[in-house]
Amino acid sequence: MRWELIPKPRSIFLRVKCLKCANEQIVFERSSSYVKCTVCDELLAQPAGGKAKIRGEVLQSLS
């Protein structure tokens, strides 16, 4: 097993599309708070103790 001097982060940001109004927003994968759409106030991400439950369509993962 090889050790890394600087470990890479395990969490990423996601570009999520709202299912109601088609607005695109960037959401943290492990968010600890509720994330709502800035346009229509629809719930996009719900905290679940680790990774958040994403309620929109994930378009891209930004690492």
C-alpha positions in Angstrom: 0.0 0.0 0.0 1.3 3.4 -1.0 1.0 6.4 1.3 0.3 9.9 -0.1 1.9 12.9 1.5 -1.2 15.0 0.8 -4.4 13.0 0.7 -7.0 13.9 -1.9 -10.4 15.0 -0.7 -13.2 12.4 -1.0 -16.0 14.9 -1.4 -16.8 16.9 -4.5 -19.1 19.6 -5.8 -22.0 18.7 -8.1 -23.8 20.8 -10.8 -27.5 20.0 -10.2 -30.4 20.9 -12.4 -33.7 21.8 -10.7 -36.5 19.5 -11.9 -39.2 22.2 -11.5 -37.6 25.3 -13.2 -34.5 23.9 -14.9 -32.2 26.2 -13.0 -28.6 24.9 -12.7 -26.9 25.3 -9.3 -23.6 24.0 -7.7 -24.2 21.9 -4.6 -21.7 20.3 -2.2 -22.0 16.5 -2.2 -21.8 16.2 1.6 -23.9 19.2 2.6 -25.1 19.3 6.2 -27.9 21.7 5.5 -30.9 21.8 3.2 -30.1 23.4 -0.2 -33.0 25.0 -2.1 -33.2 26.3 -5.6 -32.5 30.1 -5.8 -35.2 30.6 -8.4 -38.3 28.5 -7.4 -37.3 27.5 -3.8 -37.6 23.8 -4.6 -35.5 21.4 -2.4 -32.3 20.3 -4.2 -30.3 18.5 -1.5 -31.3 17.1 1.8 -28.7 16.1 4.5 -28.5 12.4 5.3 -25.7 12.1 7.9 -23.0 11.6 5.2 -23.6 12.2 1.6 -26.7 14.4 0.9 -29.7 13.1 -0.9 -29.8 14.9 -4.2 -33.3 15.6 -5.4 -32.4 17.2 -8.7 -30.7 15.9 -11.8 -26.9 15.7 -11.5 -25.4 17.1 -14.6 -21.7 17.2 -13.8 -19.3 16.4 -11.0 -16.7 19.2 -10.3 -13.5 17.9 -8.7 
